[in-house]
């Protein structure tokens, strides 16, 4: 059967060559690295990230506070305890910088944690006026229980996600975080 028989049109060798080249081009297009987006296209897509992050944060906030009353953990206290778990004893200003929160807010969260016996102040050999805050055994147990519940919940995330997807997400959020690194959280 000829090309003419299949299409009802007569194809020349030149037409066939163009078709072969087009086929090769489409294969190359499928395997080519996508072009970098323009700054406007990138900004539009990053706006979509902001549109998801805000509601996600608020829902997680409500979930943590609803499910962690036994440990006396608000979202703020949970953040302080997790920071101390990950980094060891820290000053209030160090915690504020690490979490992009005001020192005053962190101090209130530290006071709440101390009131519940979850954290305590100890002398800071590097700075007499800025105590170190550290976890108590109760604080370690409380943040361990919260993280175990969160881990169990996060194991249920759908979407056939890969580690590469998570790496890409962290890279995007890290770049967005860096864009706002100069924002002073202690200025009202």
C-alpha positions, 0 to 999 in steps of 0.5 A: 500500500502506498502513501497515496492509497492510505491518505488519498493524497500523493506524497513526494519523497520530499514530503516523506522526508519532511514527515520523518524530520517532524517525527524526529523533532517531536521525539526530541521535543519530548525528551528536551529539557523544558525552557526556563519560564519567564520571570512573569510566568515564574511569579504567576506559578509561585503565587499558586504556591502562596495560595496553597501555603496559607490555607495549609498552614492554618489547617495544620495550626488548627489540627495541632491545637485540636490534637495536642491539648494533652501535652499543653501544646499550642502551635507556638509551643510546639514550634519552640519544643521542636526547635529545641529538640532539633538544635539543643539549648538555644536563647530566645533571640536565636529561636526567634531568628530561626523561626522568623518570629518576634522575640516577644512571641517566642518568649511568651511560648517559652513561658507557656512551655515552662509553665507546663514543665516542658522547657526550662532556663539554664545559665548561658556561659556565652552570655550572662543576660540571655539564658539558654532554654532547654527541653525537660524530660517532659518536653522531650516526651511531649514533642516526641508524642506530637511528632509521632502523631504527625508522622503517622498522619503524613504517612497517609499523604496521597499523590504518588509523591517521590523523594524528587518531588519533595526535594523540588518542593523544599528547593522552591520553598527555600528559594521563596524563604530566601527572598524574604530573609531580610524581613525583620520580624521584630519590627511592627 
